[in-house]
Amino acid sequence: MKRLAIVALGSSILIFIAMVGAYWFFITQDDREPSRLAFTDKCSDCHGQGNNGPDLFTRLRLEETADSLAKKILAQHADLIVGAQFDEPMIKALALYILERRQELPSILESHNYRIPRGLVRTQLHDFTVQLVTKVGKGPYSIAPLPDGRILLVEKVRGLTLVDKLGNQGELIEGTPRVWQEIIEARGSLAVLGSMLDVELHPDYSRNGWIYLSHSDRCQLDCASPWPVTMVRVIRGRLDGNRWVDSEEIWSVNKSSYTLVPDAVASGRLTFDHDGHLYVTVGGKSSYDNLHDMDTPYGKIHRIRDDGSIPADNPFWQKTPVDITSSRNTVWSYGHRTAQGLATNPLDGTIWATEMGPRGGDEVNLIKRGGNYGWPLYTEGLNYNADYIKIGQELGLDFDISETITPIVDFTPAPSLSNFTFHYGNQFPAWRNDLLIGSLRAQTLFRIRIENNKAVEKERLLTRLGRIRDVEMGTDGFVYLLIEHDETGSLLRIRPNL
């Protein structure tokens, strides 16, 4: 017992040291970014720190990509390669840096600033105003508007509350899973092991009252681990006043799959299809070699029935799994990095996801049965050290890109896409069935129109708003946005100009 205690103490010290190191790495990341340093060293004398010097890189066209800009740099500055000053991935990283600056993408630290626009916001199809519904606490993650006009609200390190129709936030709802405070906070981002994630209503909520919650379930000593480990878990329950009742576990995995990786990449987004199946996203909460192993839950979207039972038509379902620890029977798609958004098209019932890439390569994906979405072998993004993503090759992954499902929309540079909704209702009729997508770093609300699985319109409805965690349609037809700041958050409402 004494030996175990010493091992646990030593492990805790090592973890603390690792967390401090990670904190330093995170808060100094912008200052150490290789393409920024390269631009300052080799390019700024001619082009200026603000990237507004002589027009050596011709003015950006709307369709210009990082790859096309990199080719332009190479065509006009072959000496950068010939002189062995930069390799090809660094040239692409420079192109990304230029695009990020011209799109005025803020740093991660700056993205925690927020500004609620005053007066009328004018856009291509509708003019509107943005209203503050209420201020909320630290780490807001998701909302679910109720039929009676109230809104369920999840704060990652606090729990579940209700916001009434007047904007008053109630006390914590009792009886939901325990959440834990952050281990460390850096530049407004929380490193947590044990947080609340998404909230979703059953499609027949008005009749049965079921509410679904995903959270990062925390386990320690009974997981044979001297330190906390977590994994996404889904429950459902009902509200009785301010109490969570009738709680049932709907989806979980064997505790051997719990990991030390913080909850920022847990994902845990939920949506129902038109047949009542529930879909659950799980991020790469593990080493990357597990993302293409069907027996592990990581980097996948899972599909179950509303009561937690498993449909036998899931693509990797086996009557007798190889191992009781396997989660293959619920896997619907795989090869995902971090799916931070999930929604169902109300017209045809198809499932869609938004996914964060590394530096570049954010995606909007149509989710298909058994689909391989390519990560980490294929991505439009770069590593943060200004090199190509080589993880897939190093792991020995070998499949052609034709075997993967490529994104409907690629965002490079990456705005850090978050959750989204399909617009429905009568308040903004010209937006009907358009995707309204939030973003974290870019602080932007995007409107994307998809026709025949191709993006035909892309508009920035709001910019410099704040880090948008969730976008949902209210039962009143208005659009609701959940914004996170450094220590607090805001619930906003978008209303048309009538």
N, C-alpha and C positions, 0 to 999 in steps of 0.2 A: 504493500500500500504506500509506504514511504517512497519507494522507488518511482511508483506511478506519479506521486505528487511532484517529485523532483522533475520528472520528464514533462509533466504538464506545465510546471513553472518555466522550465527552459523553453518549451515550445511557445508559451505566451510571450516571453521576452523576445524571441526571434520574430514572432508575428508583429509585435509592437515596433521593432526596429524596421521591419519591412514596410509597415504602414507609414512610419515617419519618412522613410526613403521615398515611398510612393507619393506622399504629400509634397515633398520637395520637388520631385519630378513633375508633378502636375502643375504646381504654381509657377514653375519656371519654364513650362513647355513652350509658350509663345516666344519667349526671348531666345530659346535655343533652337527654334525651328530651322532646319537646314536651308530650305529655299529662301527664307527671309534673310538669313545670314549671307547666302550666296548672292542674292540680289543687292544687298547693301555693299558687299565687297566688290562685285564685278560689274554691276549694272547702274548703280545709283548715281555715279558721276555724270553719266549722260542722261539718265532718265528720271533722276530725282527720287527722293525718299517716298514722295507721294505718287510715284509712277505716272507723272504728268509732264515729263520732259519731252525732248524732240521725238517726233512721231515715228520712231524706228519700228515699233510694232503697230501697224496700221490700226485705225480705230476699230474697236470690236463690232462685229456684226452680231445680230441676235442669235444666229445659228452657230456662231463660232464655238468650238469645243476645245478642251484642253489639248487633245491630240492635234487638231488643226493649227492651234496656236504654237504648239511645240514644233511642228513642221516649219512654220513661218520663222521661228527663232533660228532653227537650224539652217534654213535657206539664207538668212541674212547674217548669221554669225557662225559659220562653219568652223571658225577658229576656236570656238569654245570646246568643240570635240577634238579637233586636230591637235590643239595644245594640251589635251588631256586635262583641261581644267574641270570639265563636267562630263559625266557619262549620260547616256540617254535618259535613264529615269530622273536624273537631276534636271535635265531640260524640261521634262514633263512637269516636275515639281515646280520649276520656275513659272511655267505656263499656268499651273494651278494658282500659284501665289498672285500672279498678275490678274487672273480672273476673279479671285477672292477680293482683291483690293478694288477692282473696278465695279464689282457687285456690292462693295462696301460691307462685306461680311465682317461683323465685329469679332473680337477675340472672345474666348469663352468667358473671361472675366467681365468684359463689357456687355455680354449678352444678358447678364442678370439685371442690367438697368431696364427700366420700363417707362413707357409713355402712353397714356391713354389719350387718343386724339380728341381734341375739342371741336365741336361743330360738325359740319357735314363732311363725310368722306365720299369723294366722287370716284366711281369706277366705270368700267366699260358698259355694264348692263344695268346696274342698280346703284343708286346713291343711298347712304345709310349713316346712322350714328352709332357710336359705341358707348354703352352705359356700364358703369360699375354696379354690379349686383351686390357684392360684399367683398370685404377683405377676408382672407383665410390664413391658415397657419403655414408652417414650414413643410416643404416637400409635397405640394398638391400633385395628384397623379391622375385622377379620373373622376368623372361625374356621370350620373344617370338620371335624367329628368323623369319624374313620375307623372302619371296621368292627371293628378290633381294640381299640378303646377309647382309642387315642391321638387327639390333636387337633392339626390343622394350625392355626397361628396367624400372622396377618399384622400386623406393626407398620409403619406407613406409612413411617417414616424409618429403619427398620432392615432389614426384610425378612421372610423366611419361616422359621419354626422349627416344631419338633414338641414337644408337651407329652405326656409319657408318662402311664401310668395312675396313677402315684403323684404326679403334679403337678410333675414335674421338667421344666423347659424346657431343650431341647437347644441346641446351637450353631446358628448360622445355616446354613441349607441352601445349599450351594455351587452356583453356576451359574444362579441366577435373575437376572432383570434387575436392573441397578444401580439403587439408590435414592439420593436426595440429601437432605442435611440441610436443615432449614427455613431459609428466607431471613430470616424474622423470626417471633417468637412474641409473641402478645399475649393475656393473660388465659387462657393454656392452649391457645389455638387456634394452629395451625401454618399459616404461609404457605409452601407447598412447591411447587417446580417439578420433579417427578420422583419420585413416591412409589409404593409398592405399595398395591394396593387390595383387591380381593375374591379369595377362593379358593373353588372349587366343585369337587366330585367329579363325574365322569361318572356317569350313572345306572347304568352297567354297570361301575363301578369295580372291583368284586371280581374281574371277569374280565379287564378290559383295563388297569387301573392308571392310566388317564388322570386327571390333575389339571389344572384350568383356573385360570389366574391373570390378573387384570386389573391393569394398572399404568399410570401416567402416563409415557408414553415421552417422553424429553427429547431435544431436538435444538437445535443452535446453528448453527455455521458452515455446515454442509452444508444448512441450511434458508434460506440467504441472510439470516440474521438475526444481528446482532451481539450479541444477548442470548438467553438460553435461552427456548425455547417448548416446550409439551408438548401431548399429546393422549392420550386413553384408547386402549389397545392391549390385545389379549387373546392369550395364548399358552397352549399346553398342553404337559405333559411328564409324566415319571414319576419316582419316587424310586428311587434305587439307594443304599441306606444313607443317607448324609447328602448325596447329590449329586442335583441336578436333571439328568435326562438325557432324550434323545429330544425335545428342545424343538422345537416347531413354532409358527409364527405362525398364529393362527386368524382374527383380525379386526384391521384397522387402517385408517387413512384416509390420503389423500394429505397430504404434509407441508405443503401450502399451507393446511391446516385447523388446523395447530398454532397455539396462542395463548399470550399472556403471562398469561392469567387463572390465578391459583393453583389448586391441585388441590382445594381445599375444596369446589368446586362441580363437580368432575370426575364424581363419582358412581361409575361403573364397577361397579355391582352385576350379578351373574350368576345365572341360573337356567335349568334345563332343563324343557321340557314333556314330556308323556308320549310324544310321537313323536320325542324326541331332538333337538329344535331348541334351540339356545342363544340366550338373550335377554340383551342388554347395555344397560344404561342409560348415557346420556351427559347430563350436566347442561348448563346454559346457559353453557358455557365460551367465551362469545363475546358480541358485542353482540346485543341482543334481536331485531334485525331478521332474524337468521338462523334463528330458531326455527321459522318456518313456510316456510322454503326447503328443499324436499326434497333439494336437492343438497348440503346441509351436514349434518354429523352432530349438531349441537348441539340440546339440548332434546328428545331423541328416545329411543325404545327401538328397538334394532336386533335383527334375527332372522337367524340363520344355522344351517347344519347343524353337527353336532359336529366335522366336519373342516374347517370354515371355508368350505365351498362355499355358494352362495347359492340358496335355494329360489325357483323362478320364480313361486310363488304369493304372494310378498310383494306388498303392495298397490301399491307404486310402482315395481315392477320394470320395467325396459325392456331389451329384447334388446340394444340399442345405446345406452348412456347418452349424454346430450348432451355430457358432458365426462369425461375420464379422472379428473378430480379429484372427480367426483360420488360421494356415498355413498348416493344415493337407493335403490339396489337392495336395501339391507339394512334400510331404515326400516320399522318395523312400526306405530309410533304416534308422535305429535308433539304440540307444544304443552305440553311438560312444563317445569317450572322446575328443580327439582333432585330427582330421584327417588333418595332415600337408602335405599330398601328395595325388594326384589324377591323374590317367592316364588311357588311353584306350589302350587295347591290339590291335595293328594294324592288327593282323592276324584274330582274331575272334570277335572283337568289345566288348569284356567283359570289365567291369569297375573294376579297382583296386584302393585301397587306402592304404596309410601308416598312422599309428596312433601311437601317443605317449601315452605310459602308464605312471603310476606314477614312482616309483623306480623299474624298471623292467616292463616287459609286453608290450614293443613296438611291433607293429604288422604289418604284410603285409596281407591285406584282399582282397578276391574276393567279390565284392559287388553284392548282389542278391536282387531281387525285394521283398520288404517287410521284409527284413532280420533284425533280432534282434542280435546285436553284443555284447550284454552282459553287457557292462559297465553301472552302477558301481557294479553290483552284482558279475560278474566273471572277474578276471584278474590274470595274473601270477605275477603281481607286488605287492609290499608292500607299505604301507604308509610311508611317510618320517620320521615318528616318530618310525619306526621299529615295527609297528603293522600291522596286517592284515587289508585290506580294508573292512570296516564294513558299508560303506555308504548305500549300497543296502539293507542290513538287517534293518538298522535304518529307512529307508524309507518305509519298508514293501513290497519291491519288492519280488515277489515269483514266480520264474519260473525255471524249470530244465535246466541244461546246455545243454541237448539234444535239447532244443528249441532254442538255439542260434547258430550262425554261428561262428565257431572257426577259429582262424587265420591259414592261409596257412604257414606262417613263424612267429615264436615268437622270439623276441630278448630280452633275459634276461641274464645278465644285459642290461639296456636300453641305446643304443647309442644316443637317441633323434633323431629318424628318421625324415627326412624332405621330400622334394619333390623328384620325381623320373621320369624316362622315360623308355619305352621299346626301346631297341636299334633296329634301322633299318638303312638301307643304306649299302653302299659297302666298307666303309673305314675300318671297323672292322668286317669282315664277320663271324668270329668264335663266335662273341657275338650276333649274330642275334636273336632278340626277347628276349634276357636276360633283366632282370630288372637292371638298374643302379640307385642305391638309395643313396641319400645324407644323411648326419647326422650332427647334430650340436655339441653336446658334444664330440662325438667320433672323429670328424674331419675326417671321413673316407668315401670314396666312395666304396660302396659294389656292387658286381656283383652277382646276384642270378639267377639261371636257374630253371625254373618251368616246370615240365612235369607231366601231369595227375593231376594237382593241388597239386603237392608235390615239395618241394625244393630238387633238386638233386645235385646242386652245389652251393657253397657259397665261394666267394673270396673277399679279401680286395684289391682293385686295387690301392688305394692311402690311406695313413694314415698321421696323423698330418698335414693335408693340411690347415685346417681352418674350420670354421663353414659353411657347405655347405647348402645354402638355396634352391637352385634350380638346377636341372639337365635337360637339354633339348638337343634334336638333332637339329643340324643346317641343313639347306637345302644343305650345302656342304658335309654332311655326317660326320662331326666332332662332338664331344661331347662338350657341353658348360656347365660350372659350374659357379654359382654365389656364392661368398664367402662373409661373413660378418666378419668384425673385430670390434674393439672397436669404432672407430670414422669414419671408412671408409669401403670400400669393394673392391672386385676385380672380374672382369669378366675374366674367364680363358677358354682356348681352349685345348682339348686333340687331338693330331695328331698322326697317326700311324707312326712307324719307317719303312720307305720304303727302 
